[in-house]
Amino acid sequence: MISYNPKDWFTFIFKFHKADTFRQLFLLMIAICIYSGVIAYLELEYWNLSEKSYVRNIPVMHSLLGFAISMLLVFRTNTAYDRWWEGRKLWGSLVNTSRNFAMKLQVILPEEDKMQRSFFRKIIPAYAYALHNHLHKEKTRVELFDDQEHKHVFDKIDHSKHIPNQTALLMYQHIQQLYKQNKLTGEQLLFLNAELQSFTDICGACERIKNTPIPFSYSVFIKKFIFFYIMTLPFGYVFQLGYYVIPVVAFIFYVLASLELIAEEIEDPFGGDQNDVPTQTLAHNIHRHVAEIL
């Protein structure tokens, strides 16, 4: 996620960063300018339609449709932002769950039990890294599992299967083993169960966002609406603006298409784009905080 100062206006206006939609739309804007110029020349010079009253009434259609397209784009961007914000809240919950789980273990586990503390110091951030890579469709990292002391435990993880589930299962099994060894009481077992359950709940909610995109027909309709709206703009406004219709249509296209591009980028908060939820950074924070607590 891009870190920035929201009060720095001039930097935003005059600097084009990688995620800026102007870079992505530049060639299309050039094509729109050429198209608008051709339409303006044909209507003003070749067909000489400036005297036709019915042609001059075309902007009425754009005025009526402008409200409809603005409502569609507002709903589109709001829906996409809701998905992004929910993803951020889920990873915030994962941070809190990891901290709470580590704090409870710090109090419950005996100070001299270094082996158990070492296991949970590694397995809790391992879940965060596993979830990060699972959501980004990457091969799960194994650097946290490179531990000879607990190698026989981590070797049980099958990297061809659902790794976050297997990591959570290891935590469940280890807690149950501590209970059977009378290192945990029944009350303490219930005390830890809420955090253990939260790990899988957060994973399932993230998968719901990842695997459920905006309905296809809705997304396609907005793109078609924007395309035909822009393609018909020069026909109506060339008589009021003359050849100035070229930059005006290009600017309107830039605004409408940019809103759609921004919505596409943030609707998948785990896609790896610059403005997506910084799951890698949050996983690192969990790793550091758990190490400090345990």
ZAMARGU-4260 file (C-alpha; in steps of 0.2 Angstrom, whole numbers, plus 5000, padded with zeros to 4 digits):
<rodrens>
0) 5000/5000/5000 | 5007/5017/4995 | 5011/5028/5010 | 5008/5047/5007 | 5004/5063/5015
5) 4986/5067/5011 | 4989/5086/5014 | 5002/5087/5000 | 4992/5094/4986 | 5005/5099/4974
10) 5014/5082/4974 | 4998/5073/4970 | 4994/5085/4955 | 5011/5086/4947 | 5019/5069/4950
15) 5013/5053/4941 | 5016/5038/4952 | 5015/5020/4945 | 4997/5017/4951 | 4991/5033/4942
20) 4978/5030/4929 | 4985/5043/4917 | 4999/5031/4913 | 4987/5017/4909 | 4975/5027/4899
25) 4987/5038/4890 | 4987/5028/4873 | 4968/5027/4874 | 4966/5046/4877 | 4977/5049/4861
30) 4965/5037/4852 | 4950/5047/4859 | 4958/5063/4853 | 4960/5057/4835 | 4943/5050/4835
35) 4935/5066/4841 | 4945/5076/4829 | 4939/5065/4814 | 4921/5067/4820 | 4923/5086/4822
40) 4930/5088/4805 | 4917/5077/4797 | 4902/5086/4805 | 4909/5104/4803 | 4918/5104/4787
45) 4913/5089/4777 | 4895/5085/4781 | 4891/5103/4787 | 4878/5098/4799 | 4879/5114/4810
50) 4862/5119/4802 | 4853/5103/4807 | 4842/5107/4822 | 4839/5088/4826 | 4858/5085/4827
55) 4860/5100/4839 | 4848/5091/4852 | 4860/5076/4854 | 4867/5084/4870 | 4850/5082/4879
60) 4853/5063/4878 | 4870/5065/4886 | 4863/5076/4900 | 4850/5063/4904 | 4863/5048/4904
65) 4876/5058/4913 | 4866/5056/4929 | 4864/5038/4927 | 4882/5034/4923 | 4887/5045/4938
70) 4876/5034/4950 | 4883/5018/4943 | 4901/5023/4945 | 4898/5030/4963 | 4890/5013/4967
75) 4904/5004/4959 | 4918/5013/4968 | 4909/5012/4985 | 4907/4993/4983 | 4925/4991/4978
80) 4931/5001/4993 | 4919/4991/5005 | 4928/4976/4999 | 4945/4984/5002 | 4941/4990/5019
85) 4934/4974/5024 | 4950/4965/5019 | 4960/4978/5029 | 4949/4975/5045 | 4951/4956/5043
90) 4970/4958/5043 | 4969/4970/5058 | 4959/4957/5067 | 4972/4944/5063 | 4985/4955/5071
95) 4975/4957/5087 | 4971/4939/5087 | 4989/4934/5086 | 4994/4946/5100 | 4980/4940/5111
100) 4985/4922/5108 | 5003/4926/5112 | 4999/4936/5127 | 4988/4922/5134 | 5002/4909/5131
105) 5015/4920/5139 | 5004/4920/5155 | 4999/4902/5154 | 5015/4893/5149 | 5028/4891/5162
110) 5044/4901/5161 | 5055/4886/5160 | 5046/4878/5146 | 5057/4885/5132 | 5052/4872/5119
115) 5033/4876/5119 | 5037/4895/5119 | 5048/4893/5104 | 5035/4883/5095 | 5021/4896/5097
120) 5034/4910/5093 | 5036/4902/5076 | 5019/4895/5072 | 5009/4910/5075 | 5018/4921/5063
125) 5019/4906/5051 | 5000/4907/5050 | 5001/4925/5045 | 5014/4922/5031 | 5004/4906/5025
130) 4988/4916/5024 | 4997/4930/5014 | 5004/4918/5001 | 4988/4908/5000 | 4978/4924/4996
135) 4992/4930/4983 | 4992/4913/4975 | 5011/4910/4979 | 5020/4895/4985 | 5020/4897/5004
140) 5036/4902/5012 | 5045/4889/5022 | 5059/4900/5030 | 5049/4900/5047 | 5048/4881/5046
145) 5067/4879/5044 | 5069/4875/5063 | 5078/4858/5068 | 5070/4858/5085 | 5052/4857/5078
150) 5056/4851/5061 | 5047/4834/5064 | 5031/4845/5067 | 5032/4857/5052 | 5036/4842/5040
155) 5018/4837/5042 | 5013/4852/5031 | 5008/4847/5014 | 5012/4862/5002 | 5000/4855/4989
160) 4985/4857/5001 | 4977/4872/5010 | 4992/4878/5020 | 4983/4890/5032 | 4971/4876/5037
165) 4986/4864/5041 | 4995/4877/5051 | 4979/4881/5061 | 4977/4862/5064 | 4995/4861/5071
170) 4991/4874/5084 | 4975/4865/5088 | 4984/4848/5090 | 4998/4856/5100 | 4986/4864/5112
175) 4976/4848/5114 | 4993/4839/5118 | 4997/4852/5131 | 4980/4848/5139 | 4982/4830/5139
180) 4999/4832/5147 | 4990/4842/5161 | 5000/4858/5156 | 4983/4866/5153 | 4967/4866/5163
185) 4950/4864/5155 | 4947/4882/5158 | 4963/4888/5150 | 4959/4877/5135 | 4942/4886/5133
190) 4951/4902/5136 | 4962/4899/5121 | 4949/4892/5110 | 4942/4909/5104 | 4959/4915/5097
195) 4961/4898/5089 | 4944/4899/5080 | 4947/4917/5075 | 4962/4911/5064 | 4951/4900/5053
200) 4936/4913/5053 | 4948/4927/5047 | 4955/4915/5033 | 4937/4910/5027 | 4932/4929/5027
205) 4947/4933/5016 | 4944/4919/5004 | 4926/4925/5002 | 4932/4942/4996 | 4946/4934/4985
210) 4935/4921/4977 | 4919/4932/4975 | 4922/4946/4962 | 4909/4959/4956 | 4896/4950/4946
215) 4902/4949/4928 | 4886/4956/4919 | 4887/4972/4931 | 4906/4975/4927 | 4903/4972/4908
220) 4888/4984/4907 | 4898/4998/4916 | 4912/4997/4903 | 4900/4996/4888 | 4890/5011/4895
225) 4906/5021/4897 | 4912/5016/4880 | 4896/5021/4870 | 4894/5037/4881 | 4911/5043/4876
230) 4910/5038/4858 | 4894/5048/4856 | 4900/5064/4865 | 4908/5072/4850 | 4893/5070/4839
235) 4883/5082/4851 | 4895/5094/4858 | 4905/5098/4842 | 4893/5112/4838 | 4895/5121/4855
240) 4914/5118/4857 | 4920/5117/4839 | 4938/5108/4839 | 4939/5111/4858 | 4928/5095/4859
245) 4944/5085/4857 | 4952/5089/4874 | 4935/5090/4882 | 4930/5072/4877 | 4947/5066/4881
250) 4946/5073/4899 | 4929/5066/4902 | 4935/5049/4896 | 4950/5050/4908 | 4938/5054/4923
255) 4926/5040/4919 | 4938/5027/4915 | 4949/5031/4929 | 4935/5028/4942 | 4932/5011/4934
260) 4951/5007/4934 | 4952/5012/4953 | 4937/5001/4957 | 4945/4986/4948 | 4961/4989/4957
265) 4954/4989/4975 | 4940/4977/4973 | 4953/4963/4976 | 4962/4969/4991 | 4974/4954/4990
270) 4979/4956/4972 | 4997/4963/4975 | 4993/4980/4967 | 5001/4995/4975 | 4985/5001/4984
275) 4980/4984/4990 | 4981/4979/5009 | 4999/4977/5014 | 4998/4959/5020 | 5016/4956/5019
280) 5020/4971/5030 | 5006/4965/5043 | 5013/4948/5043 | 5031/4955/5047 | 5023/4965/5061
285) 5014/4950/5068 | 5031/4941/5068 | 5039/4955/5077 | 5026/4957/5090 | 5024/4939/5094
290) 5043/4937/5096 | 5042/4952/5108 | 5028/4945/5119 | 5034/4927/5119
</rodrens>
